[in-house]
């Protein structure tokens, strides 16, 4: 390999930040010393290329943009409910969302100050479950208040 090509390759690796990502991965590998180093590296790079999605933010984005995608509000509301239920068992989803999850969703959904009073009336006890019917009704109230 010529000196020009080597410099070009190094510049590419630095410009694309691949070099620093690999150096960081090797540093983590040495610090953790996992039993399966290739699996460790694979999982590390998977996290870098596919960061976890915030289900609350995704649900809010769906609600705020459902008309753009010609979405039916009922379908979008159901999809949001399922998104927020992720990580819970299917039987839990059938019983509804955990109140604290639901209230966190509401706080971010109604983050603007003009609807703080409405937010207070919609909040549910943190330790109780919110059934889909209640969720559906409250989200529809939000959509109407935004006139979406």
N, C-alpha and C positions, 0 to 999 in steps of 0.2 A: 504494500500500500504506500503510495507516495505521501510526502509530507503535506501536500496541498489537500489531498483527500482526507487525511487524518484530521486536519484542522477543520475542514468542512463538516466532517462527521461530529466532531466535538462541539462545534458551534450549533449544529442541529440539535444535539442532545441537551445543550444548555438552553437554547431558545425555546424548546418545547417542554422544558422542565422535567424531562425524563430522567436526566442524570441525577437531579436532586431527589426525585421520587424513589429511584432505585437506591440511592445512598441512604435515604431515610428508612426504607424497607429493610435494608441490610442491618442498619443500626438497631431497629426494633427486633429483628431476628436474633441478633447477638444478645441483646438485653433479655429477651424472653426465653431463648433456647428451647423452643418447642420440640416435642418428640418427632413431629412430622413437619420439617421446615418448608417443604414445598407446598403443603396444604396451608400452612401459616401465611406464606407469601401470596398464594392464590387468593385467600380470603382477604388479605390486606389490600391487594390490588382491586379486588371486587368492590370493596368499600369505597375505594378512591374513585372508581369509574361509575358506580351506581350508589350514590349516597341515599340513605333512607329518606323516604318521603314523609313529610309531616301530614298525617291524615286530616287534621283540623284545617290546615291551610288548603289542602286539596279540596276538601268539602266546601269551604267558603268560596274558593275559586269557581267550583262547579256551579254554586248557587248564583254567584255574581255574573256568570257568563252563560247561563243555560240558554238564553234566547239566541245568543250568537251561534250556538250549535243546533238550533231548532229543537232543543230538548223539551220534552213534556215535563212540566213541574213535578208531577207524581213520580216519574222515573228518576229524575234528578234527586228528589228528596229521598227516595228509597236508596239510591246509590250512596248518598251522603250518610244515611243511617248505617249502612253496611260498612262504609269506610271507617266511621267512628267506632264501630264494634270490633274492629280488627284486634286480634289478640285475645278476645274473649271466646269462650266456647259457643257453639251454635245454639245450645239450649239457653245460654245467657242472652244471646242476641234476640232469641224469640221472646224472652222475658223483658227485653228493653235494655237501654243503655244505663250504665252506672251514672247516678246523678252528678257526681263530680266531673266525669268526662263530658256530660251534656252541658253542665254549667261553664266549663272551660271553653267549650265550643261557642256558647252564647256570648260569653265575655268578648271573645275575638270577633264574633259576627257583628255584635252591636258596639263596636269600639268607639264609634263617634259619639260625641257628647249629647247631641240632640235627642237621642233615643234612650238615655240612661233610665228614665222613669219606666219606659216600656220593658227594658231589661229586668228591672227589679220585679216586675209583676210576672215575668216568665220563668224566673229562676226556680229550680226544684231543689228539695233537700238533697245534699251531697250523698247521703247514705241510702237513698231510695232509688229504685229503678224507674226509668222513663220509658214508657211503652211507645211503640211506633206511632200509634194514633195521636198521642200527645206531641211527639216530635213533629209529625206531619202538620198538625194544627199550628204549632209555634213557628215552624219554618215558613208556612204559608203566611202567617201574620207578618213575619219579617219581609217576605217578598212583596206583600201589599204595602207595607210601610215604606219600602224603597221604591214602590211603583215600578217594579222590574217586570 
